[in-house]
Amino acid sequence: MSTLNILFISLGCDKNLVDSEKMLGKLTGQGYTLTDDEAEADIIIVNTCCFIDSAKEESINTILEMAEYKKEGRCRALIVTGCIAERYREEVLELIPEVDAIVGTNSYNRIEDAILAAAGGERPAILEPLSGIPQDAKKRLLTTGGFYEYLKIAEGCDKHCTYCAIPKMRGPYRSVPMNDLLEEAETLAAGGVKELILVAQETTLYGVDLYGEKMLHVLLEELCKIEGLQWIRLLYCYPEEIYPELLQTMAREPKICHYLDLPIQHASDAILKRMGRRTSHDDLVRIIKELREAMPDITLRTTLITGFPGETEEQHQEVLDFVDEIEFDRLGVFTYSREEGTPAAMMEGQIPQEVMEERKDEIMNLQQEISTERGEKLAGRVMEVFIEGYLSDGNVYVGRTRADAPGVDGYFFISSPENLNSGDIVQARVTGSMEYDLVGELITKDEEV
């Protein structure tokens, strides 16, 4: 069985990517080979996402596209994993007969069982209870280039926001034991990873289920001791769960990027309440003030949902006023997605898609102005830049600063008289800016800063 070629398609978020890398690590460790050619694949695995409608549509379309290779190519088994598999297993097996196996979100460690069963003529649905963390899927095949990586510190969510189906797909909140995370981080660092990005549905609650209290600050302190790691970044911190010890640790430890992703979703008290969120407008203003007082150079990223059921033009204006007042460094906007089985899907006052898009554009246009102004103020600033690649047509290197998470934030384009390598962390001076990106030049080793 180990001579089979596997095509693996990973869709969705960075948390899903970690699951994919663990499945790949398990399979390559058993001698399976990987291919990126659909026509050469004996086994096709699609790790799916269905967080919002667009992600669900992408997942279904990908499965259907891969099903054609099952009909006409050499593909012997088509396996669907992840959130679609967990939430819509019966529908997938019934409506897409080419799918040979389903593997749920808490069963990725059993991916080889699914392959063996499917190759033997069975049509298994492997769905473990959404509790605990799989213990025998620790080896990872890194797919990000090897110099930065994600560390998933918890699974599931207990928030039950009215618009979100994550608890149905991922189960309750459960932290990964700290010793396991430190072992995984040490392995990543030994393999050349320099930036570690901590992710979960909600990172700030890390440890409450295992240790009876929030332990993210302790985890960060231990991670900072690992040789080789130079940057540590936090994503998905719910604002109401941020606590003093966390801020003290972030401010004290030089390896920790002064960067937080705060998914606030809205700024109107009435909408926040309908969303089932745990903060108010005034709470958000206070928390952001505390963050900026603790770390004056902190970069704050947030996400917003526009067009939530019942949202009035006045409540939309509250969001615009809030964004204008706070001036987030980074901001993304989703139009509301009506997810079946969620309380919000049944609410009155569903907003037409064109209205949602108009409101989204208004917020993003405002944020673009804010970002442009902030970029202009950085002229002359010397910053650390994590090199990610080289653009030959522009004769510039591409990198990120501590203020930029991969895949969601901006880039720093560097002119350099020296050859640089991916994974290098260098000093560069800002000489210009665009809407979301910076332009600059390398500070050479003999130059005074």
C-alpha positions, 0 to 999 in steps of 0.5 A: 500500500505504501507505493501509492501516490497521494494528491492532498488538497488542503482548503480553509484556515491555518488551523486546517493546514496544521491538520493537513500537515499532520496527515501528510506527516503520518502518510509519508512516514508510512512510505506513501509518496506525494504528487501534485498531478491529479492524473498521477494520483492513486489516492486523492484527499481533500481536507475541507472547510465550511466556515462560511458559504464561500468556503463551503462552495469551494470545498464542494466544487473541489470534491466534484472536480476530483471526483472526475479523476475517480471516474476516468483516471487512475484514482482508486479512492477519493477521501474527504476530511475536515469540516465538510466531512464532519458536518455533512457526512451523510449528504456527501456519501449520498450525493457524491458516490465517487467519495470512498471515505469520510474522516472527521475533524477529530479523526485525522490521525486515522487517515491511513485507516481510511485509505486501507478500508477504501482500497479494500472496497469499504466506504467508511465514515471515521468520526471520533467524538469531538473530545480530546486531542488525537495523540498519535499524529504529531509528526508534520510535513511542513508546507509553508516553506519551513521558516515560519509555522503554525502551532495549533494550541487548542481545538474547538470553541465554547463561545457559541456566537449566534452566526457560527457553526464551529462548535458543531464542526470542531466541538468544545474548547480543549487545549493541547497539553503544554508538554506536547506543544513544547515538544512540537515547537522544539522539533519545528525550531530544530528543523529551521522554523524561526517564526512560530504563529500560535493559532486556535479558534480562541488562543487567549483561553489556552489552559482553562480546561486542563489547568483550571486557569488561563495559561497562555502567558506561561506557554509563551514564556516556555516557548521563548526559551526555545533556541532558534525561534526568533519571532512568536506571534499570536492570532485569534485573541478574543478581546474579553479574554485578554488578561494582565499576565498575558500583556506583561509577558508580551511586553517583557519577552523580546521574541513575542511580536507586539501584534494581536488579532482581535476578532471583534466582529462589530461595534454596535451594542445591539448587534453585538448582543444579537451575535452573542458576543461578550463585549460592548462598544465601551468594552472594546474601547477600554481593552484597546486602550489598555493594549496600547498603553501596555505596548505603545508599538502594538499592531492590532488586527481585527475582523468585522462582519457586515450585514448581520440580520437586523443591522440598520444603516445607523448601526453600520454607521456606528461601525464606521465611526468606531473604525475611524476612532480606533484606527486599526493597523490591519482590518478585514471585513466579511459579509454575513454568511447565513449558516444553517443550524445557527440561531442567526440563520433564523433571525428576521431582517436578513440583509440583501447581499448587495447591501452587505457588499456596499457596507463592506466596501465602505468600511474597507475604503475607510480602512484603506485611507487609514492604512495609507496614512499610517504607511506614510508616517513610517517613512525613515523607520528602521524595521526588522524584516523576515525575508520570504522570497525574491521577485526577479522582475522587480529586482526586490526581495519580499518580506514581512515585518513583525506587524504582518502575519503571513497570508493576511497582512502586507509585505515589505519590498526591499532593495538590497545590494547583498544576496538574501535568503528566505528565512533571513531576518534583516534590518531595512529602512522604509523609503515609501509605502503603498496602501497596505505594503511598504518599500525600503532598502536594506541596512547593510552590516557596516551601516550605522542605524 
